[in-house]
């Protein structure tokens, strides 16, 4: 059976290519350059140095990228299609196969769910200390609610860009120049927080904002360079003075340590010397005590010992009087110098008294022992 050839004009637009189904007027409107009016130029004016033709390319691109309704459609990944039926919102198409009825339904908006990077053009801002700065930045946003992004605001990207500019001016107006240069992270965080609080109704979330360049005036830059030079000179002077101070402290500390060590050496020497003298005195005392003990023992046990002691005392007494005139011109002598016997007797009585007291003390400290008296002592007592 021979196949019947269908005339080309009878082909349904569903089975034709996208290029062939474009109407001549539609094709001409898409291929011809877009010229915005005066109102449109003022509306889309983002910043200095940008024309309305460049700024409207995004709007033109969003208009020309709308896919053609072919009844059977395939929604790409990370895209959301807004479908309107009879001019009213009907549903949101997710990635995958979707059926859209031509004429009755229309693909009104196509929103990308990817992260979008937007360049914020340079703008002027005045800091808290009245310094004019030129700043530009980079804004990263993402569509989280395609419905709000389509119907909540006319141009979501433009609105977010304008909000970022005004928020950046407001935040910089609350900070000084030094804080602006030193606290970029805090400034970026404040801008992101302010944008998210306002853009929530638009279905857009600001992921981060980064200040790219900060351009202070040339005079301010020169002043900052002079300040840095002065600060470095100040640090050098401080370090030098601290080095001198530390050197003087080290010298004084060394002198102090040397004096302390010398005094400790003298102290140790004196302690050693005193210890030696004490030991010597102790040894001499022990020797004297031993000699006295032996003399006393010899006096007790030797017959005629008391007479020998008496004779020795008399000799020492006479010898002492013989030495009086040799030491000085003035001589003090007892009244009875001629009576030598009475002086010897007086000396012996003193000796006996001292010996008796010592013996009584010994009897108190030690148990009583029988006293052995020599014949001479008995005769003297009698």
C-alpha positions in Angstrom: 0.0 0.0 0.0 1.5 3.3 -1.1 1.9 5.9 1.6 0.0 9.1 1.0 2.2 12.2 1.2 0.8 14.9 3.4 1.2 18.4 2.1 3.7 20.5 4.0 1.3 23.2 5.1 -1.0 20.6 6.7 1.7 19.5 9.2 0.8 20.2 12.8 3.2 22.5 14.6 3.7 19.8 17.2 5.9 17.8 14.8 7.9 20.7 13.3 11.1 22.2 14.5 11.4 25.2 16.7 12.9 27.4 14.0 10.3 26.6 11.4 7.4 27.3 13.6 8.4 30.9 14.5 6.2 33.4 13.0 7.9 36.0 10.8 7.0 38.8 13.2 8.2 36.8 16.2 11.4 35.9 14.5 12.1 39.4 13.5 11.4 40.7 17.0 13.9 38.2 18.5 16.6 38.8 15.9 16.3 42.6 15.9 18.3 44.5 18.6 16.2 45.5 21.6 16.1 49.3 22.1 14.7 50.4 25.5 12.8 53.6 25.9 13.8 56.4 28.2 11.7 55.1 31.1 13.2 51.6 30.6 16.8 53.0 30.6 16.2 54.8 33.9 14.6 51.7 35.4 17.4 49.3 34.4 20.2 51.7 35.2 22.3 49.7 37.6 25.4 51.9 38.0 27.8 54.2 36.2 29.4 53.1 33.0 26.6 50.8 32.0 24.1 51.5 29.2 20.5 50.4 29.0 21.3 48.1 26.1 23.7 46.1 28.2 21.5 46.0 31.2 18.4 44.8 29.3 20.2 41.8 27.8 19.2 39.8 30.9 15.5 40.7 30.4 15.8 40.0 26.7 17.4 36.7 27.3 14.7 35.8 29.8 12.1 36.6 27.2 13.8 34.7 24.3 14.6 31.6 26.5 11.0 30.7 27.1 10.5 27.3 25.6 7.9 26.7 23.0 4.9 24.7 24.1 4.9 21.5 22.1 2.3 19.6 24.2 5.0 17.1 25.3 7.8 18.9 27.0 10.9 17.9 28.9 11.8 20.1 31.8 15.6 20.2 32.3 17.3 19.5 35.6 17.6 22.5 38.0 14.8 24.4 36.3 11.3 25.3 37.3 8.5 26.2 34.8 5.6 28.3 35.8 2.4 27.3 33.9 -0.6 29.6 33.5 -4.0 28.5 32.3 -6.1 31.2 30.8 -3.8 33.8 32.2 -3.9 32.5 35.7 -1.3 30.5 37.6 -2.0 26.8 37.4 1.0 24.7 38.4 4.8 24.4 38.7 6.5 21.9 36.5 9.4 20.0 38.0 12.3 18.4 36.0 11.2 15.5 33.8 8.3 14.8 31.4 5.5 17.3 31.4 2.4 17.8 29.3 1.2 21.3 28.5 -1.9 21.9 26.5 -1.3 24.5 23.8 -3.4 27.6 23.6 -5.1 26.7 26.9 -1.9 26.6 28.9 1.2 28.8 28.6 4.7 28.5 29.9 4.9 31.9 31.5 8.2 31.8 33.5 11.3 29.7 33.6 13.4 30.0 36.7 16.8 28.5 37.2 17.4 26.8 40.5 21.2 27.0 40.2 23.3 29.4 42.2 23.6 32.7 40.4 26.7 35.0 40.6 25.9 38.7 40.1 28.5 41.5 39.8 27.6 44.5 41.9 29.0 47.5 40.1 31.3 50.1 41.8 29.5 52.7 43.9 30.3 55.5 46.3 29.8 55.2 50.0 30.6 57.5 52.9 32.1 56.0 56.1 31.3 57.1 59.6 34.4 59.3 59.7 33.4 61.0 56.4 35.7 59.2 54.0 34.3 58.5 50.5 35.0 55.0 49.2 34.5 53.3 45.9 33.4 49.7 46.4 32.2 46.8 44.2 31.3 43.3 45.1 30.0 39.9 44.1 26.6 38.6 45.1 25.7 34.9 45.1 21.9 34.2 45.1 19.6 31.2 44.6 15.9 30.9 43.8 14.3 28.9 46.6 10.6 29.6 45.7 10.0 30.0 41.9 6.4 31.1 42.5 7.5 34.1 44.7 10.4 34.9 42.4 7.9 35.1 39.5 5.0 36.9 41.0 6.5 38.5 44.1 8.7 41.1 42.2 8.9 42.3 38.7 12.7 41.6 38.3 14.1 39.6 41.1 17.8 39.9 40.1 17.5 43.7 39.7 15.7 44.0 43.0 18.4 42.0 44.9 21.2 44.0 43.2 19.6 47.3 44.2 19.1 46.0 47.7 22.7 44.9 48.0 23.9 48.3 46.9 21.7 50.2 49.4 22.5 47.8 52.2 26.2 48.1 51.6 26.0 51.9 51.7 24.1 51.7 55.0 26.5 49.3 56.6 29.6 51.3 55.6 28.0 54.4 56.9 28.0 52.8 60.4 31.7 51.9 60.3 34.9 53.9 60.2 37.5 53.6 57.5 39.8 51.4 59.7 37.0 49.0 60.6 35.8 48.8 57.0 39.2 47.7 55.9 39.8 45.4 58.8 36.3 43.8 59.2 35.3 42.7 55.8 34.0 39.4 57.0 31.6 41.1 59.5 30.5 43.6 56.9 29.7 40.8 54.4 27.8 38.9 57.0 25.7 41.9 57.9 24.9 42.6 54.2 23.8 39.0 53.7 21.6 39.1 56.7 19.9 42.3 55.6 19.4 41.0 52.1 17.9 37.7 53.3 15.5 39.5 55.6 14.1 41.6 52.7 14.3 39.0 49.9 12.4 36.3 51.6 9.2 37.6 50.2 10.7 37.4 46.7 11.6 33.7 47.0 15.3 34.4 46.8 18.0 33.5 49.3 21.4 35.3 49.4 24.1 32.7 50.0 27.0 35.1 50.4 28.3 38.6 49.5 31.9 39.4 49.0 33.4 42.9 48.7 35.8 42.7 45.8 37.7 46.0 45.8 37.8 49.1 48.1 39.3 52.2 46.6 39.9 55.1 49.1 40.8 58.5 47.8 44.5 59.1 46.9 45.0 61.6 49.7 43.7 59.1 52.2 46.0 56.4 50.7 49.0 58.7 51.1 48.0 59.5 54.7 47.6 55.8 55.4 51.1 55.2 54.0 52.5 57.9 56.2 50.7 56.5 59.2 52.2 53.1 58.5 55.7 54.6 58.2 55.3 56.6 61.4 54.0 53.4 63.1 57.0 51.4 62.0 59.3 54.2 63.2 57.6 54.3 66.5 57.9 50.5 66.8 61.6 50.7 66.0 62.1 53.4 68.6 60.2 51.4 71.2 62.1 48.3 70.4 65.4 50.1 70.7 64.5 51.7 74.0 63.2 48.4 75.3 66.6 46.8 74.3 68.5 49.5 76.2 66.2 49.1 79.2 66.6 45.3 79.1 70.3 45.7 78.9 70.5 47.9 81.9 68.2 45.5 83.8 70.5 42.6 82.9 73.6 44.5 84.1 71.9 45.4 87.4 70.7 41.9 87.8 74.2 40.6 87.2 75.6 43.0 89.8 72.9 42.0 92.3 73.6 38.3 91.8 77.4 38.9 92.2 76.8 40.8 95.4 74.5 38.1 96.7 76.9 35.4 95.9 79.8 37.3 97.5 77.8 37.9 100.7 76.8 34.2 100.7 80.5 33.3 100.4 81.4 35.6 103.3 78.5 34.2 105.4 79.6 30.7 104.7 83.2 31.6 105.6 82.1 33.2 108.9 79.9 30.2 109.7 82.7 27.8 109.0 85.1 30.0 111.1 82.6 30.3 114.0 82.0 26.6 113.8 85.7 25.9 113.9 86.2 28.3 116.8 83.2 26.7 118.7 84.7 23.3 118.2 88.1 24.6 119.4 86.6 26.2 122.5 84.7 23.0 123.2 87.8 21.0 122.9 89.7 23.4 125.1 86.9 23.3 127.7 86.9 19.5 127.6 90.6 19.5 128.0 90.5 22.0 130.9 87.7 20.0 132.6 89.6 16.8 132.1 92.7 18.4 133.6 90.8 19.8 136.6 89.2 16.4 137.1 92.5 14.7 137.1 94.1 17.4 139.4 91.2 17.0 141.9 91.5 13.2 141.7 95.2 13.5 142.3 94.7 15.8 145.3 92.2 13.4 146.9 94.1 10.2 146.3 97.7 11.5 146.8 98.9 11.8 150.4 99.9 15.4 151.2 98.0 16.7 148.1 96.3 19.4 150.0 99.7 20.7 151.2 100.9 20.7 147.7 97.9 22.7 146.6 98.5 25.2 149.4 102.1 25.6 148.4 101.1 26.1 144.7 98.6 28.8 145.6 101.1 30.6 147.7 103.7 30.5 144.9 101.1 31.8 142.4 100.1 34.6 144.9 103.6 35.7 145.4 104.4 35.6 141.7 101.3 37.6 140.9 102.4 40.4 143.4 105.8 40.3 141.8 104.2 41.1 138.4 102.1 44.0 139.5 104.8 46.7 139.4 105.8 45.7 135.8 102.5 46.4 134.1 102.0 50.0 135.2 103.0 52.9 137.5 100.0 52.5 139.8 99.8 49.4 142.1 96.9 48.4 144.2 97.9 45.9 147.0 96.0 44.5 149.9 96.3 46.1 153.3 98.1 43.2 155.0 100.9 42.5 152.5 103.4 41.9 155.2 101.2 39.0 156.6 101.6 36.4 153.9 100.2 33.6 156.0 96.9 35.3 156.5 96.6 35.9 152.8 97.3 32.2 152.1 94.8 31.2 154.6 92.2 33.5 153.1 92.9 32.1 149.6 92.6 28.5 151.0 89.3 29.3 152.7 87.9 30.6 149.3 89.1 27.5 147.6 87.4 25.3 150.3 84.2 27.2 150.0 84.1 26.8 146.2 85.0 23.2 146.4 82.2 22.5 149.0 79.6 24.2 146.8 80.7 22.2 143.8 80.5 19.0 145.8 77.0 19.8 147.1 75.9 20.5 143.5 77.3 17.2 142.5 75.6 15.4 145.3 72.3 16.8 144.2 72.7 15.8 140.6 74.2 12.3 141.4 73.4 9.7 144.0 75.2 10.2 147.3 78.5 8.4 147.4 80.7 7.9 150.5 83.3 10.6 150.7 86.8 9.7 151.1 88.8 12.3 152.9 92.5 12.4 153.1 94.3 12.7 156.3 95.4 16.2 155.4 91.8 17.4 155.1 90.9 15.8 158.4 93.8 17.5 160.1 92.9 20.9 158.6 89.3 20.6 159.8 90.4 19.6 163.2 
